[in-house]
Amino acid sequence: MMSIILSPPALVQTLLGPLRTPGTARRPVTSEDIGRTKDTLVLLVREQWSAEARLRSLDDPGPLPVE
């Protein structure tokens, strides 16, 4: 989860930017903004899950004992 919170500034700005600038004029969020944010989030989550899978050796398990 920390990798998502500490991810690229573009995502952070897109998600938190409106909260940081009270009282200033903002442009409306467009479907393109939402799409870019979604795509960035998908990539970050995929990277995080892949890193976890490597860390836990999910793609390369050790031999299982056969009895």
N, C-alpha and C positions, 0 to 999 in steps of 0.2 A: 504494500500500500504506500510506503514511503516513496517509492520510485515514481508513483503517479503524482504525489504531492510536490515532489522536487523536480518535476519534469520540465521540459522546455518552456522558456518564458512566454512563447506565443500562446500555449495552452492556458497557462496561468493568467495571462492578460485577458484572454477571451472569456475565461470562466469568472475571474474575480475583478476584472477591470471596472465593470459598472458599480461594484460595491466600494471601490476605492476613491471614486470621484463624485461625491455627493454635491448636488447643486450645479453641476456643469451639464451643458447640453451634450447628449449622446445621440449617435445615430441608431436607428432601430436595428435589432439583430435580424439578419437575413437568413434565408435557408442555406445560402452558401457558407455563412459563418457557422451555422449549426453543422453542416456537412463537414467542414474542415475540422471543427472541434471533435466531431465523432470519429473521423478518420485518424486523427492524432491520438485520441484515446484508445482506439482499437489497436494501433501500433504499440502504444506503451503497455497495454495490458498483455498483448501477445509476447512482447519482450520480457515482461515480468514473469509470465507463466513459463516461458522457455527457460529462463534463468533458474526458476524454482525446480523445473523438471530435471535440469542438468545437476543442480545441487543435490537433489534427492535420488539421482541415478535412475529416474523413471524410464529412460530410454535405453538404459544399459544395466539391467538388474544382474545381480550376482547369481551364480548357479543355485538352483533350488535342490534340496536333498530329496532323493527318490528312495522310498522304502518299499 
